[in-house]
Amino acid sequence: MRYLPNIKSPADLRKLSVKELPELAQEIRTAIIEQVSKTGGHLAPNLGVVELTLAMHYVFDFGHDRLLFDVGHQCYPHKLITGRFEKLDRLRTRDGMAGFPDPNESPYDLFSVGHAGTGISTAVGMARGDTLSEQAFDQKTNPDGRRVVTLIGDASIVNGLAMEGLNNAGTLKRQFLVVLNDNGMSIAKPQGAMAQYFDRVRLSHTYTDFKKSAGKILDSLPGGSLLKDAYHRTGEATKAVIAENSWFEHFGLVTVGPIDGHNLPELIEFLSEAREFDRPMVLHVKTVKGKGLDIAEDDATTFHSPKPFSVERDEKLGCRVEIPSSGRSFTASFADAMVDLMERDDKVVAATAAMPDGTGTTPILQKFPERVWDTGICESHAMDMMAGLAKTGFKPFFAVYATFFQRAFDQAFQEAALQGLPVRLCLDRAGLVGGDGAVHHGFCDTALLRTLPDAAITAAIDEPSLRASLEFMRHYDAGLSSVRYPRDNVSEALADQGCPAFELGKARNLTPDLDPMTDDIDVAVLGFGTPAIAALEAASSLSDNYRVAVFDARFAKPVDEKLISALLQRKIPVVTIEEHAPMGGFGSAVIDAANSLKLDASRVMRLSLPDSWVLQDSRSAQLAETGLDQAGIVRAIRVAANGEDESSEVPATVEVKEAPSKAAR
C-alpha cells in the first residue's frame, strides 16, 4: 500500500492532491475487504462511503468541526483516516478497532452510536451549543468557527426521531449540513412512501437535469423568497443542482442533488461550497452499497455484516462465496417455528423493523406476504401497528432485536399493555452480542417489561424451548408477552429429552433426579434463558462434590413462587443466572418474590451482566469476562454451596478453595 499506512490523521489526507485520492480509496477498500473476510464485520455499508468519507475529511477539519454519524456502521473509512489503521487487524475486539464510533477510541468520534435516526438531533444540539458559546462558524463574525455535519442514510432518515431532528434543523439560522447517503438500501430494501420518493428522484433526475434556471425553481418553492436569498449565497456548482420541490424544502432546508457519491472531484466541489453556506442544507449523495466488490454490490443484504468469508473465482464457474456455517442459530430456529405457527393459525401475523434477515422473518415474508410486514427502521410504528392488529382480533408477533425494542417501549406500554392487548415480542440478540459491543447488547428488556401489568416474560434455552414459548404466547391473551433468545447457536444438550409445554409462571427442572421438595440439595440454580444450559454443564462437572439442581426458569414474570418458596424454606442456597443487567432482571424478580412471600432472600446469589459497559469482543470472551461462562458458573456454585459469600452478587473473579465432597450426604 502506498498511501493508507502513512495516513495518521486527516491532516495527512489533505496533503494529497485530488488526483491521488482514488488510489487511497482503493487501498481503503482493499484493507476493509481483507479484514472483514477474516473476522466478519460491516462490509457493504463501509465500501459504499469511501469516496464520500474522504471528500468530507478533505474539505472539513473534523478535529475542530463536528461530524455526527447516524447508526455508525459506515465508520470504517472514517476510522482508517483518523489514526486507527493499525487497529484494523483486531477489528471488533477489545484491544482493536470498534465496529461503531467510540469516543473512548478517538476524539474524532463524538458519540457511541448504533441505533438509527439519532444523528440529526444530536447534531442540532451541538450546533445550538456552539452558537450559545460563540464557537459557531459565521462567514462574517467567526469564519474560523465550528461547522456541523451529520451523515445519515436514506433508510434511517424515515425514522421518527430523524423527522423530529429535521423539523428542528430547519429553524437554525447558521451553517448546518445534512449529508444524505442514498444507496437505496438499509440492511434490506428500505420500505415505505419515503423510499418510493427516493426511487423516483433517482430515476427522474441526473446531474445534467438540474442545469436549469435555479431562480425559477426557487420562486416555485414554499418560502421561495427566503430560499432565493439563500440561493445568492451558494456557489455556482450548488446553484446548478438545487432540487425542485424537494421533500426537505418543507422543513426549511435547501436541498442539493442528487450528486454522484463516488466522484471525488465533484464531491469536493459541492462540499467546499456547502462548507461556506450559512443556512441548513441537505446534500443528497447517491452511492452504491458494497461499491468495489461485485459480490457485495450484487447482494448488499448478505454482505451488510457478514461472518468471515472466502471468495473463489473460476473462469468457468464464476464467483463463489463461502461463508462457513457454525451451526443452527436461534434466528433460523425462530424462522422455522413461525412458518409452522402461521401455517396452523391464520390469525397469526408478524412484523419486523428493517431486519428481515437478522430476525429470521425473510422466509415468512416470502411465504405469507399478506400477513407479514417489514416497516423499515420504525420500531415505534411497528409496535403500534401490532397493537392495532391485536385490537382487530389478530395474533401479532413483532420480531425485533432486544436492543432495538428499547425504541418502542413507550408504545409497548401505552398502546399494548395499557390496553390489555396481546402483542407478542420476539427479542433476538438478547444478552451479549459479541463484536458489535455495547451499542447492541440486549441488557434491559426484562427490566423494562417487568414493569407492565399482566406481561408474561419468557426466555428460550434451545430450539424446542423456543417453539414451546411461541406456542404459549400464541394462546396468551391477558396482555403483552415476550420471549428472549441470544445471538448464538441452539444447544443440543437436551435433544434426547422432550420439552414440556410452557405453563404460566412455572419453571422446568432440568435435573429431574433431584426433587427440590424432598431431596438433599447443596445448591439450586435458576437459569433464565440459555445460561440454564451452561449451568447444567457446570453442575455436571461438579457432580462428584455437589448435588446441584438446575432449573430452566422460563418466566421472569411471573416467576415460579412455589419453587422459590420451597427452596428458601428449606434453606437451600439459590443462584440465579441471566444475560441481563442486575437491576430489574430475573434475579431481582426472584428476590422480589421472596420478599412478597416474607422469606429470607439472603441465600439468593445473583449472577448477571455487570453494572458497567461490556465492550466489543467475541461473545465467548464477553461471557468469560462477565462470569457467565461455565467456569464462572462453577465458581458461583462453589461460593453458594460453601457459604463463603452471603452477598447477592458474585464478581467474575471470585476464587474459592475446593470443598470436601458433599455428594455422598
MOMOPE-V915336 format. One record per helix or strand. SS is the DSSP state (A for helix, B for strand). FROM is the first residue (numbers start at 1). LEN is the number of residues. Records with the same first field share a line. If there is no record, write none. Layout:
SS = FROM-LEN + FROM-LEN
//
This chain:
A = 4-3 + 10-4 + 18-22 + 44-4 + 50-10 + 76-5 + 85-6 + 119-14 + 156-3 + 160-10 + 193-12 + 207-4 + 214-7 + 224-8 + 236-5 + 247-5 + 264-12 + 294-5 + 330-15 + 362-6 + 379-13 + 402-16 + 434-6 + 445-6 + 463-13 + 531-11 + 561-9 + 586-11 + 619-7 + 630-13
B = 66-4 + 136-1 + 138-1 + 142-1 + 146-1 + 148-6 + 176-7 + 242-1 + 254-7 + 280-7 + 310-5 + 318-5 + 329-1 + 348-5 + 372-3 + 395-7 + 424-5 + 431-1 + 442-1 + 456-4 + 481-4 + 489-1 + 508-2 + 523-6 + 548-5 + 555-3 + 573-9 + 604-6 + 649-1
//
